């Protein structure tokens, strides 16, 4: 609250006006209010019992009021915003004026006990996960069977609420990661990628409307593995960055220009913390990834290890081959890739093999379900 109230004060004096309070603190005020109300009511009941030993310690009414009320829901709203808040904070900290606000106006306050804002923002998440422990301790010490049954059912509901929240947080984290990838990955038009294809200017606009960038907009797609490799071409070695998704492999060229294709400045794009540190650093430097060739579906991908003899003869280190086949099993592209270490190479081969196996199993299951018709009725 020190950080939040200080920011409010600075904004009232026309400093840091572009900083979004909600994106950083979400519903923290409401959360603090209801949490404090729960604690005060809880301890008031304990105090009353201690002062009047004949007074029964009835927790049921308190627990019903708060846990069947807004306590967990308010926490959920905060927790769902948490990933976005950390993501937003990480980018704000790059600014000098925001750094002064953090260090000189807030962190030096004795009440902060030398804790930084990221360490404080996570506290409500920890509090929510401790509520089932509290309910379990009350349940253990309760003597009334009706009360015990009620508290146990309440504990199970809170645990289910936390499990549901974890799923939502993972989904949001994945969504933010893919939104970032959409900003970083550039899909060149087919005539820019391959000079063999000629398209008159009057027709280019209609082709541009079928944007390939939407391929990363699916919320159900998963990024399984990623990293930098070297692509061996006929006359040179090319730095590439590979993205292995659960249904295709994408090979991109690493570009270090300050301007992204289309003119936007990648240096100003907020960096998602769920991306690898290597890619985060690369994005901050103004880099982006240009798609080298069309995505390779996992059921059209052939993976081959390069024989050690060839490694010696052609000076290829930690190399493996990726072959792209079309639906008629014709080879339409080949990529000779080199990893930095033998371990990295084995990891890539293992990850691709597992992804292909999972993809094949999943689609065979779908096919078997599709072709499994219900048994004919005896009346037919």
MOMO-V743657 format. One line per field, one symbol per residue. ss: DSSP state (A for helix, B for strand, O for the rest). phi: phi as a letter, one per 40 degrees, with the letter a starting at -180 (. if undefined). burial: # if it has 9 or more other ideal C-beta (glycine too) atoms within 8 Angstrom, else .. A space follows every 50 residues. Layout:
# MOMO-V743657
ss=???
phi=???
burial=???
This chain:
# MOMO-V743657
ss=OAAAAAAAAAAAOOOOOOOOAAAAAOOAAAAAAAAAAAAAAAAAAAAAAA AOOOOOOOOAAAAAAAAOOOAAAAAAAAAAAAAAAAAAAAAAOOOAAAAA AAAAAAAOOAAAOOOOAAAAAOAAAAAAAAAAAAAAAAAAAOOOAAAAAA AAAAAAAAAAAAAAAAAAAAAAAAAAAAAAAAAABBOOOAAAAOOOOOOO AAAAAAAAOOOAAAAAOOOOOOBBBBBBBBBBOOOOBBBBBBBBBOOBBB BBBBBOOOBOOOOOBAAAOOOOOOOOAAAAAAAAOOOBBBBOOOOBBAAA BBBBBOOAAAAAAAOOOOBBBBBBBOOOOOBBBBBBBBOOOAAAAAAAAA AAAAAAAAAAAAAAAAAAAAOOOOOOOOOO
phi=.cccccccccccbgbfccccdcccbfcdcccccccccccccccccccccc cbcccccccdccccccccbbccccccdccccddcccdccdcccccccccc dccccbccccccfgccddccccdccccccccdccccccccccbccccccc cccccccccccccccdcccccccccccccccccccbbccccccbcccbbc dcbccccccccccccccccccbccaaicbbbcbcbabbcbbbbbccbabb bbccbbccbcdhgcccccccccccccdccdcccccgcabcccacdbcccb bbbbcccdcccccbfcbfcabbbbbcccgccbabbcbbccbccccccccc cccccccccccccccccccccccccccccc
burial=.###.###.##....#..#.#.######..##.##.##..##..##.##. ........##.######...##.####################....### ###.###....#....#..###.##.##..##..##.##..#....##.# ##.##.###.##..#..##.################.####.......#. ...#..#.....#..#....#.#.########......########..## #####....#....##..#.###.#...##.##..######.#..#.#.# #.#..#...##....#.########.........#####....##.###. ###.##.###..#.................
